[in-house]
């Protein structure tokens, strides 16, 4: 089979699986998940990444409530209340609104959130549910509940991030004690967390092949990128302390013949510190559905990550996304990129500006390399968000069935009705 036909077959084969609603149609309505309540530090509408990929799939089989951090008003007249934001994929985004006076009293704020959430869950008849955590800091408002199962999906080493709460590590140890399962966003993170929890499992960043595979076909050029000359060297993602600003600066100064396209919101760093040479173009944040069109117009995609504490455990989702779009990739030596992508010679690895520039020069000639394309597509065929979701469900199903039926347990304002584990039916695992 030719490389092009392999790509076409890969995209066609994944087109159905990549849409959660299609897999849901194959599942009997009697096979439903318990209600899933997720506590996250990330806004659902910020960027589309791991939580959205996974929870939108869960939402096709049961109710999903995505609880964000509280919103504090500027006055003290606001009574604590809940705001619900339904999303098209079935997820309900839950935001508790609090008066300004509670901002300085964490214990009171946590208690107010617990009470508001308790009332809301009771109104929604949330009686058989599991908790899914992305941040240990949410324990303050949730530890009084009694979920049937607790999952900690540890996608990053949050304690190493800029402005991380000083008590985060202590809260994480508490969450390890409560969690039935711990999932990690990469193998390097798994190697650290498996020492802290006996039931930890690595689930590296996966890929929506059909979505990013669109970049290999005809797509209109986005207007804000159309006038930028080639060769274009691209990066998309949150622009924060993880971006190697000095590497970008050196590359742009050393290679005026290249145009550097940076897509993503700037957070936690001063935008004035970013290089402002004429060949660096900051296009801002883009919607997830727009990314393939931008990727199609790049000649090389990059992972311009710095070597610091905040990048030690990351497993960039953009690595397989770049590759699925058909782009050659150059990365700094992030461990979860080196293993497996660098070891398999699918991605170029370089740790300084000179070598990075040489790697980009090699990558510029790689797009028509039939062997590289074939090996890349063979590897991508082994991963998908659907597979990740199914493997997670299998573990959850096993742990739920292992739990003995218990007596009725209540948490103030949120009763947990007597539900035998045998009554909890989950989607079959293919």
C-alpha positions in Angstrom: 0.0 0.0 0.0 1.4 3.5 -0.9 2.0 6.0 1.9 -0.8 8.2 0.6 -3.3 5.4 0.5 -2.2 4.4 4.0 -2.9 7.9 5.2 -6.4 7.9 3.5 -7.2 4.5 5.1 -6.0 5.7 8.5 -8.2 8.8 8.4 -11.2 6.9 7.1 -10.8 4.2 9.7 -10.6 6.7 12.5 -13.3 9.0 11.3 -16.1 7.2 13.0 -14.2 6.3 16.2 -13.0 9.8 16.8 -16.5 11.1 17.2 -17.8 10.1 20.7 -21.5 10.3 19.5 -20.9 7.5 16.9 -19.5 5.1 19.5 -22.4 6.0 21.8 -24.9 4.9 19.1 -23.4 1.5 19.3 -23.9 1.2 23.1 -27.2 0.1 24.5 -29.0 2.7 26.6 -29.0 0.2 29.5 -25.2 0.3 29.6 -24.7 3.6 31.4 -22.0 5.0 33.5 -22.6 6.4 37.0 -22.9 10.1 37.0 -19.4 11.6 36.7 -18.5 14.7 38.7 -15.2 16.2 37.6 -13.3 18.8 39.6 -10.9 20.8 37.5 -8.6 23.8 37.6 -9.0 24.4 33.8 -11.9 26.3 32.3 -13.8 24.0 29.9 -13.9 26.7 27.2 -10.2 27.6 27.5 -8.5 25.1 25.2 -9.6 21.7 24.0 -7.3 19.1 25.5 -7.2 15.9 27.6 -10.2 16.7 29.9 -12.4 17.6 27.0 -11.4 14.6 24.9 -12.1 12.1 27.8 -15.1 13.7 29.4 -17.0 14.3 26.2 -16.8 10.6 25.6 -18.0 9.8 29.1 -20.9 12.2 28.5 -22.2 9.9 25.7 -22.9 7.2 28.3 -24.0 9.1 31.4 -24.3 12.5 33.0 -21.0 14.5 33.3 -20.8 17.6 35.6 -17.6 19.6 35.1 -17.0 21.7 38.3 -14.7 24.6 37.7 -13.1 26.9 40.3 -15.4 29.3 41.9 -16.1 32.8 40.5 -15.7 35.6 43.0 -17.8 38.8 42.5 -16.4 42.2 43.3 -19.1 42.9 46.0 -20.4 41.2 49.1 -24.1 41.3 48.2 -24.0 38.2 46.0 -25.4 35.1 47.6 -23.5 31.9 46.9 -25.3 30.2 44.0 -24.5 27.9 41.1 -24.4 28.6 37.4 -24.8 25.8 34.9 -23.5 26.0 31.3 -24.7 23.1 29.1 -22.3 22.3 26.3 -23.2 20.7 23.0 -21.4 17.4 23.8 -23.6 16.8 26.8 -21.2 18.0 29.5 -22.7 20.4 32.1 -20.1 23.0 33.2 -20.8 24.0 36.9 -19.5 27.2 38.4 -20.2 28.3 41.9 -20.5 32.1 42.4 -19.3 33.6 45.7 -19.2 37.0 47.3 -16.0 38.9 47.5 -15.6 38.5 51.3 -15.0 34.8 50.9 -12.0 35.2 48.8 -9.8 35.7 51.9 -11.4 32.9 53.8 -10.6 29.6 52.1 -12.3 27.4 54.7 -15.5 29.4 54.5 -15.3 29.5 50.7 -14.9 25.7 50.5 -17.9 25.2 52.9 -20.0 27.6 50.8 -19.2 25.7 47.6 -19.9 22.3 49.3 -23.3 23.5 50.4 -24.2 25.0 47.0 -23.0 21.9 45.2 -24.9 19.6 47.6 -28.1 21.4 46.9 -27.6 21.3 43.2 -26.7 17.6 43.1 -29.8 16.8 45.3 -32.0 18.8 42.9 -30.5 16.8 39.9 -31.0 13.5 41.7 -27.2 12.8 41.6 -27.3 9.7 43.8 -25.0 7.2 42.2 -21.8 9.0 41.2 -18.0 8.9 40.9 -15.5 11.7 41.4 -12.9 12.5 38.8 -10.2 15.0 39.9 -7.8 17.1 37.9 -6.7 19.2 40.8 -6.1 18.1 44.5 -7.1 21.6 45.5 -10.7 20.8 44.9 -10.7 18.5 48.0 -11.6 21.4 50.2 -15.1 21.7 48.7 -15.6 18.0 48.0 -14.1 15.8 50.7 -17.4 15.6 52.6 -19.1 13.8 49.7 -19.2 10.0 49.4 -18.6 8.9 45.8 -18.8 5.3 44.7 -15.4 5.6 43.1 -12.6 8.3 43.1 -10.3 8.8 40.1 -7.3 11.1 40.0 -6.4 11.9 36.4 -3.0 13.5 37.0 -2.3 15.1 33.7 0.6 17.3 35.0 2.9 17.9 37.9 0.9 20.9 39.0 3.1 21.7 42.0 5.9 22.5 39.6 3.9 25.1 37.7 4.2 28.8 38.1 2.0 30.3 40.9 1.1 26.8 42.2 -0.6 26.9 45.7 2.0 26.1 48.4 -0.4 23.5 49.9 -0.9 21.6 46.7 1.5 18.8 47.5 -0.2 18.2 50.9 -3.6 18.1 49.2 -2.3 15.7 46.6 -1.2 13.3 49.3 -4.7 13.4 50.8 -6.1 12.7 47.3 -3.8 9.7 47.0 -5.4 8.3 50.1 -8.9 8.8 48.8 -8.3 7.7 45.2 -9.2 4.2 44.0 -7.4 4.8 40.7 -4.7 7.2 39.6 -4.2 7.8 35.9 -1.2 9.8 34.6 -0.8 12.0 31.5 2.5 10.3 30.5 5.1 7.7 31.4 7.5 10.0 33.1 4.8 11.2 35.4 3.7 7.6 36.0 7.2 6.7 37.2 6.8 9.4 39.9 3.2 8.7 40.9 3.4 4.9 41.0 5.6 5.4 44.1 2.8 7.2 45.8 -0.2 5.1 44.8 -0.5 1.3 44.4 -3.1 1.5 41.6 -1.5 4.0 39.2 -1.7 3.6 35.4 0.0 5.6 32.6 -2.2 7.1 29.9 -0.1 9.3 27.6 -1.6 12.0 25.5 -3.5 10.5 22.6 -4.8 11.7 19.2 -8.0 12.5 17.4 -6.6 11.3 14.0 -9.6 12.2 11.9 -9.6 15.8 13.1 -6.0 16.5 12.5 -5.8 14.3 9.5 -7.9 17.0 7.7 -4.7 18.9 7.3 -3.5 16.4 4.8 -6.4 17.2 2.4 -7.7 20.4 0.8 -8.4 23.2 3.4 -8.7 27.0 3.0 -5.8 29.0 4.3 -6.7 31.1 7.4 -6.7 34.8 6.6 -4.3 35.8 9.4 -1.7 33.2 8.2 -2.2 33.5 4.4 0.2 36.5 4.0 3.0 35.0 6.0 5.8 33.8 3.7 7.3 30.3 3.6 9.1 28.4 5.1 6.8 28.5 8.1 7.9 27.0 11.4 4.9 26.6 13.7 4.0 26.0 17.4 0.6 25.9 19.0 -0.3 25.6 22.7 -0.5 27.7 25.8 2.3 30.3 25.8 3.5 30.2 29.4 6.6 29.5 31.5 7.1 26.2 29.7 7.9 27.9 26.4 11.6 28.3 25.8 11.6 32.1 25.0 15.3 32.3 24.5 15.4 29.4 22.1 12.7 31.1 20.0 14.6 34.4 20.1 17.8 32.8 19.0 16.2 30.8 16.2 14.4 33.8 14.9 17.6 35.9 14.9 19.8 33.2 13.4 17.3 32.3 10.6 15.7 35.4 9.2 14.7 33.3 6.2 12.2 31.4 8.3 8.9 32.6 9.6 7.8 31.5 13.1 4.1 31.2 13.7 3.0 31.0 17.3 -0.6 30.1 18.1 -2.0 30.1 21.6 -3.0 32.4 24.5 -0.3 34.0 26.6 -0.7 33.3 30.3 1.3 33.7 33.5 4.2 35.4 31.7 4.7 39.0 30.6 4.0 39.3 26.9 6.8 41.9 26.7 9.4 39.2 27.3 8.5 37.4 24.1 10.8 38.0 21.1 9.4 40.6 18.7 11.6 40.1 15.6 9.8 40.7 12.3 9.8 36.9 11.5 7.9 35.9 14.6 4.1 36.0 14.3 1.8 35.7 17.3 -1.7 34.8 16.1 -3.3 34.4 19.5 -5.6 31.5 20.6 -7.6 29.6 18.1 -10.6 27.3 18.4 -9.8 23.5 18.3 -11.7 23.1 15.0 -9.5 25.7 13.4 -6.1 24.1 14.1 -5.9 21.7 11.1 -6.2 24.6 8.7 -3.2 26.3 10.4 -1.2 23.1 10.6 -1.7 22.5 6.8 0.1 25.8 6.1 3.2 25.0 8.2 6.4 23.5 6.8 7.7 22.2 10.1 6.0 22.0 13.5 7.9 22.5 16.8 7.8 21.8 20.5 9.7 24.7 21.9 9.7 23.7 25.5 12.2 24.9 28.0 14.2 22.5 30.3 12.7 23.4 33.7 10.6 22.0 36.6 7.3 22.7 34.8 8.3 20.6 31.8 9.9 17.6 33.6 6.8 15.5 33.5 4.8 16.8 30.5 3.6 14.6 27.7 2.6 17.0 25.0 -0.7 16.2 23.2 0.5 18.2 20.3 3.2 15.7 19.4 0.8 13.1 17.8 -1.5 15.9 16.6 1.4 17.5 14.6 2.2 14.1 13.1 -1.4 13.2 12.3 -1.5 16.5 10.3 1.5 15.3 8.3 4.0 17.8 9.6 7.6 17.0 10.3 8.4 17.8 14.0 11.4 19.1 15.9 11.3 19.1 19.7 13.5 19.9 22.7 14.4 16.7 24.7 11.2 16.3 26.7 11.3 12.8 28.0 7.9 11.8 26.9 8.7 13.0 23.4 12.1 11.3 23.3 10.4 8.2 24.4 8.9 7.0 22.0 8.9 9.6 19.2 12.6 10.4 19.2 13.6 6.8 19.8 11.5 5.7 16.8 13.0 8.5 14.6 9.6 10.0 14.1 10.6 13.4 15.7 13.9 15.3 15.6 15.3 16.1 19.0 17.7 19.0 19.7 18.7 20.8 22.9 20.2 24.1 21.7 19.5 26.7 19.1 22.3 25.6 16.7 21.2 22.0 16.7 17.5 22.9 16.7 18.2 25.0 13.6 20.0 22.1 11.9 17.1 19.8 12.8 14.6 22.2 11.2 16.7 22.2 8.0 16.5 18.4 7.9 12.8 18.5 8.7 12.1 20.9 5.8 13.1 18.1 3.4 11.2 15.3 5.2 7.6 15.9 4.2 7.9 13.8 1.1 9.9 11.0 2.9 7.7 7.9 2.2 9.4 5.8 4.8 9.0 8.4 7.6 5.3 8.8 6.6 4.7 5.1 6.7 6.4 4.6 10.0 4.6 7.6 11.5 1.2 6.4 10.4 1.9 2.9 11.6 2.6 4.2 15.1 -0.4 6.6 15.1 -2.7 3.7 14.2 -1.9 2.2 17.7 -3.3 5.2 19.7 -6.5 7.1 19.9 -8.6 8.9 22.6 -11.3 6.2 22.1 -8.8 3.5 23.1 -7.6 5.5 26.0 -11.2 6.1 27.2 -12.1 2.4 26.8 -9.1 1.3 28.8 -9.9 3.7 31.6 -13.5 2.5 31.7 -12.3 -1.1 31.9 -10.2 -0.3 35.0 -13.1 1.7 36.6 -15.5 -1.2 35.8 -13.2 -3.6 37.5 -12.8 -1.5 40.7 -16.5 -0.8 41.0 -17.3 -4.5 40.8 -14.6 -5.3 43.3 -16.3 -3.0 45.9 -18.7 -4.7 48.2 -22.3 -3.5 48.3 -22.6 -1.1 51.2 -25.4 0.4 53.3 -26.9 3.7 52.5 -24.4 6.5 53.1 -25.1 10.1 53.2 -23.1 13.3 52.8 -24.8 16.5 54.0 -27.1 17.7 51.3 -26.1 15.0 48.8 -27.5 11.6 49.7 -25.9 8.6 48.2 -28.8 6.2 47.7 -28.3 2.4 48.2 -27.0 1.2 44.8 -25.4 -2.2 44.6 -22.3 -2.4 42.5 -24.0 -5.1 40.4 -26.5 -2.5 39.4 -23.9 -0.3 37.9 -23.5 -1.3 34.2 -20.8 0.2 32.1 -20.1 0.2 28.4 -18.7 -3.1 27.0 -15.0 -2.9 26.3 -14.1 -4.0 22.8 
